Amino acid sequence: MKFIKIFVLSLCVAVLAVACKVSYSLTGGTLSEHVKTFSVQYFPNRAPLVNANLSNRFTEELKEKFRSQTSLDEIVDGEGHLNFEGEITGYRTQALDIKAGEIAATNRLTVTIKVRFTNEIESENDFDKSFSAFADYDSTKQLTDVEEGLLDDILEQIIDDIYNEAVVNW
C-alpha cells in the first residue's frame, strides 16, 4: 500500500512538472517560443525637414537592438516572424523658454517615427503607431554642433519604446 501511495504521489509531481511551464527572459521579453526570426525594413525619411543619415541610422540601430537583446535570427531579404516597417514622419526644432527680447533660451529637437509591426505568430500583438521623443539643447549652440548627441538620446528612447511595445508587452 505504501508503494502505491509513493507511486501515485510521484506520478502527480511528474505531471505537474511537465504541465507547468515557466517562461522568463533576462531582457524582459515575452515572446512565444515559436518566434524565431525578425526583420526590419528600411525606414525612409518623409519628414518635412530631413537629416540625410537618419533613415539608415535608425534602421540599423533598431536591427542592432533585436540582435543584441534577443536570440532571434535576422531575415535580411524578406519578412520574419516579427516584422518592422514604417517611415520617419517628423524631424523638427522649436524654440522653448522665450526670455526677454524674444530670444529662446532652449531649443528642442523632436523626432517622430511611424512603425507598422506585424507578429506572424501572435497577430493580436500587431500595431501601427507613431513613436516620438525629443531632446533639448541650449539656443546659443547650432543644431549641427549638437545634433549627433541629441539623436543618440532620441533614437535610444524611441527604439526602447518600440522594443517594449513589440516584445515586452507591458
N, C-alpha and C positions, 0 to 999 in steps of 0.2 A: 504494500500500500504506500509506503514511504517513497518507493521508487517511482510510482505513478504520479505522486504529487510533485516530486522534483522534475520529472519529465514534462508535465503539464506547465509548471512554472517556467521552465527553460524554454519551452515552445512559445509561451506568451511573450517572454522577453525577446526572443528572436524575432517574432512577428512585429512587435513594437519597434525594434531596432531597424528593421527593413522598411516599415511603413512611415516612420518619422524621418524626414529629411531636413537638415538644417543647411541653409544656404547663406554664405557670408562672403564678404569681399573686403580686402584691405583698402580699396579705393572707394567703398561706399556704393558701388554699383549693384543693381538688382536685375541683371539681365537673365533671360531664360538660358538654360543650358544648351538650347538648340540654336542660339545666335552664335554664329562662328565668324562672320565677316562684316566689314563696314566699308563704305565708300563715301568719298567727299568729292562732289563735282565742283568745277571751277565756279567761283562766285564773281560774276562781272560787276564792275563798279558803275552803277546807274545813278549815282548821286549828282546833283547839280554842280557841286564842287568836287573835283576828282584829284585824289592823291594817286599818282601813277603806280606806286608799288603796293597799294593797299590790297588789291584783289589777290595777287599772288601770296602776299604775306599772310593774309587771313586764311586763305585756303590751306596753305602749308602748316600753319600753326594749329588749325583745327585737326588736321590729319595727325600731327605730332601728339596732340592731346590724347587721341584714341590709341595711337601706337604705344605711348608710354603708360597710360592708365588702364588699359585693358589687354587681354590676351587675344583679341580678335585679329584676324588676318585682313589686310587691306586689299580690296579689289580696285585695281587701277583703271582698267577699261571695262566699265560696266557698273552694275549696281549690286551692292552687298545686302546682307540681311538688314543692316541698318544703312540707310542712305540719306545723305545731306545734300541739299541743293538750295540755291537761292541767289540773292543779289544784295549788293551794298546799296542802300537806298538813301542814306543820309550821311553827310560829312560837312559839318558847318561850325563856324565860330560865331560867338556872340559876346558882346560886352556885358560885364556884370559890375556891380558895385560902383555906380557912377558917383564920382565925387565932385567937389567944387570945380567949376569951369567946364562941366560936362565931359570930363575925362574919365575913362574907365580905369579902375584900379586893378581889375581882374578880368581876364577873358576866359571863355570856356570853349573847348573843342568837344563836340558831340558826334559820335558815330552810331549809325543805325543800320542793322543788317537783318534782312528778311530771310527766314530759314523755313524750308519745307523739309520736314523729317518724316521718313517712312520706315516703319519697322515691319519687315515682311513676315516675321514670326508672331508678333503681338501687335496687330494693327490698331488696337484700342489706344496705343501709346503714340500714334502719329500726331503731328502737329504742324501748323502753318502759322507762324507768328514772327513778329519783329522783336529783336533784342537791341537794346540801346545802352550806351554807357558814355560817361563824359569825364574829362579831367580839366582842372582849372590851371591857369598859368598867369604870371604877372604880366600886366599890359605893357610894361617897359621892354619886354622881350618880343622879338619877332617869332611868329609861329614856326617858321622854317628852322629856327635855332632850337626849339624845344619839342618839335613835332614827333620825332622818333621816340623820345622818352614818354611822351603823353600816349602815343599809340601802344607802347609796351603795356601800360596800365589798362588802357581802354580795351584792347584786344584780349588781354588776360581775363578781364571781368566778363566780357561777352562770351568768350569761349567756355569759361567756367559755368556760366548760366545755361548755355546750350547743352553742355555735358550733363549738368544736373537735371535739366528738363528731359533729356533723351534717355539717360541711363539710371540716374539715382531715383527718379520718380518720387520726389519729396512731396 
